[in-house]
Amino acid sequence: MTDENTTNREVAPDGGLSSAAQDVIDEIEENDVDFLRLQFTDILGTVKNVAVPATQAEKAFAEGIYFDGSSIEGFVRIQESDMRLKPDPETFAILPWRDGRSARLICDVINTSTGKPFEGDPRYVLKKAIARAEEMGFKVNAAPEPEFFLFEEDEEGRATTKTNDAGGYFDLAPKDLASDVRRDIIYGLEQMDFEIEASHHEVAQGQHEINFEYDDALTTADNVGTFRTVVRAIAAQHDLHATFMPKPIARINGSGMHTHFSLFTEDGENAFHDEDDEFNLSDTAHSFLAGVLEHAPAITAIANPTVNSYKRLVPGYEAPVYVAWSDRNRSALVRKPAARVPAASRVELRSPDPSCNPYLALAVIIEAGLDGIKKGLDAPDPVRENIYEFDEKKREEYGIETLPGNLGEAVSALEEDEVVRGALGEHVSEKFIEAKTQEYDEFRVDVSDWELDRYLETF
């Protein structure tokens, strides 16, 4: 058996800490940090953490911190429970809402029986997808646009669905009463080294969006988890509840997480750009796009992983439903945004929502795109009309399919897609399908208030 204490350490060749780890130790001392939160995620995307005194930082880097993996959703059985957290020093950040006395490190999960990365760690799943892209000569960049709602709390501090403003898209105060909250969130994110591009009120009352800059895929996934944590924590300071639930209120726009992708070559050129193409997209970009469209039903299970996700994915509320792409209209699943310079050429997948596990979502989208490149798939012609206005016959003429209509259909599509399941790996694929099948089964047998209101006195 491999000794897990001698592999995968954040140590230098001479046996000491690496320079990156030592820099973290120095920063902890300089900023009088008292506690470290060692974070990781389960397969559903829930951020977990172990808090240790800052005095244990050197031990955490050199030996790791052990925990019981059997208690984490989708990890291991009780007889295989010992897991080890390996902090990534590049993710060190001081938590701005903790008076600067607490900091976090995002961790990789190590299987103690082998000393190797744990196959069920979502961060490792994404690392494998990135490695496959690198084998093909590409670096993956991504940028999500997570939306969220701010709701008032009741007298006991519990979340309500009462919004704290009446603003709409791009509104200003006094309608947008949450501009101060967004400002404080941005300050907090910037203190954690986020580069914020813009923030604004979204279409629905109480709905907001804060955009952060493009980055490599792993950093982007780390940032999504951090973003959700910061938004919730700072909203709570304003006695508000922030939720990334896709559709908390019926018959209004839900919250999406449109995600932009591009591939760069080893010499720093944007592999998606072609000045001579009508859409300024290269053959590589067209094939990547085609791969995403081909695997879209299975991707949906990962990018839209809750029963509630499918209340958002309905026509009429600016969410994509139809498997098509466009360089113009936003009713298509994939859009090619305008690019001012070659480096900005990219494609945007509009279906993901912010309840997804960002590591798994990015991993399966990347692998789907790479599959399109490997197979040399041709993208269909773009659809420039408003697909929402098409009837079924016209959609058939255009060859436009529809995304899964509920979580059950999406899980079935995932079960049938070898590429997407392969991206997840056997462990995560099996555990994810098991968890989501159970979730959908529980939903199917539940009796909702809507049903009681409609049928109880009618029949």
Secondary structure, DSSP 8 states (H G I E B T S, - for coil): ---GGGSS-SB-TTSSB-HHHHHHHHHHHHTT--EEEEEEE-TT--EEEEEEEGGGHHHHHHH-EEEEGGGSTTS--GGG-EEEEEE-GGG-EE-GGGTTSEEEEEEEEEETTTTEE-TT-HHHHHHHHHHHHHHTTEEEEEEEEEEEEEEEE-TTS-EEEEES----TT--TTT-TTHHHHHHHHHHHHHTT--EEEEEE-SSTTEEEEEE--EEHHHHHHHHHHHHHHHHHHHHHTTEEEE--S-SSTTS----EEEEEEEEETTS-BTTB-TTSTTSB-HHHHHHHHHHHHTHHHHHHHHS-STTHHHHSSTTTT---EEEEESS-TTEEEE----SSGGG--EEE----TTS-HHHHHHHHHHHHHHHHHHT--------S-GGG--HHHHHHHT-EE--SSHHHHHHHHHH-HHHHHHHHHHHHHHHHHHHHHHHHHHHH---HHHHHHHTTT-
